[in-house]
Amino acid sequence: MEPLLRDTYAEINLDNIAYNMQKIKEIVGSKVAIAAVVKADAYGHGAVEIAPTIMDNGGDYLAVATLTEALELRNHYSDYNIFIMGYTPDEYLEYVVKNNITQTVFSLRQAEILSELGKKYNKLPKVQVKYDTGFNRLGYRDCKESIDEIDRIFDLRVEVEGIFSHFALTGKEEDDIQYKKLMNAVKQLEARGRKFKYRHICDSISAIDYPLYRLDMIRPGAIIYGLKSYKDDSVVLKQALTFKTKIYHIKTLEKGEGVSYDYLWKAEKKSVVGTLPFGYADGYPRNMRDSGYVTIHGKKAPIIGVICMDQCMVDLTGIPEAKVGDEAVIYGDGTGNTADINEISKLAGTNKNEVVCRITRRTPRVYIKDDKIFKVLNYLL
């Protein structure tokens, strides 16, 4: 096992990911396929490292946003189903076909390119059609002309495996309108004799809250990692990521002394200040100054002063037992006075997905399996 080489790291619990996947499968049932969303390096958890856990516990597909994310996975796993949910420029579609990757399409032109590449490499490219029901990001517009064009794709040398859309999640009434638009498009195409193996519109939130919308496939992302935004409180998942560091330096400040840039924090009394080796270059939100905290010996240590690129300072005055080398929990699971991802996202004024995606690759990952260290990953080595 390679050495950690840094005391600031993200700990990823593979057992929790396995539990979450099993729970998702239990909720949706055996007839609904799971396209597990592992884009953005699996929301900061490490796509390559967690992929086997996902696939061994109910995953049918690994879903990503970009070609490079798909190729990273294909370089490690030759037999996993990989699905690019985003756009791939025409000039790179050859990589899609050569590597047996399922591609999202929303133009006849791209489907024709894939068809020709299939002939070149003696393969049958798989595609899924993106249908825009109101999110207004990617996909065919909801109109007859789109239905006509999608119909023509079926006559090409490609396997039209699925059709999908994405909720804007503005509310049940609007979501229902979007769902009906997708199903109306499917109905029109089926009336022309066109069939889809997968019809899907549900992400993590809608997969839990809208059982009737699950169709043939769901695309869970955040819930795989134990991040909750859905409303159904009966579904309990386990957060997979913990962010940790250690105290590197402790000093005593006299009243009036300042900390960090511009002295935006000054000691109101004699204070003990600790320096921790993490900063915004590790993905920690810089706007957490004077609102964020870490947990040391089960006690909250407020972050003080401007957060630096590589370091930040905390007030240790109320933790007299703290010493250099002690562990500090940056993101915990909410137990033991730690801040979970949900609390961090609220303090930072963002959402949970962004918080975990921001953890950079200079921050090592430590993988836990069967309650012990399974792997240490240093991306930079």
Secondary structure by P-SEA (a helix, b strand, c coil): cccccccbbbbbcaaaaaaaaaaaaaaacccccccccccccccccccccaaaaaaaccccbbbbccaaaaaaaaacccccccccccccccccaaaaaaabbbbbbccaaaaaaaaaaaaaaccbbbbbbbbbcccccccccccaaaaaaaaaaaaccccccccccccccccaaaaaaaaaaaaaaaaaaaaacccccbbbcccaaaaaacccccccbbbbccccccccccccccbbbbbcbbbcccccbbbbbcccccccccccccccccbbbbbbcccccccccccccccbbbbcccbbbbbccccccccccccccccccccccbbbbcccccccccccaaaaaaaacccaaaaaaaccccbbbbbbccccccccccccc
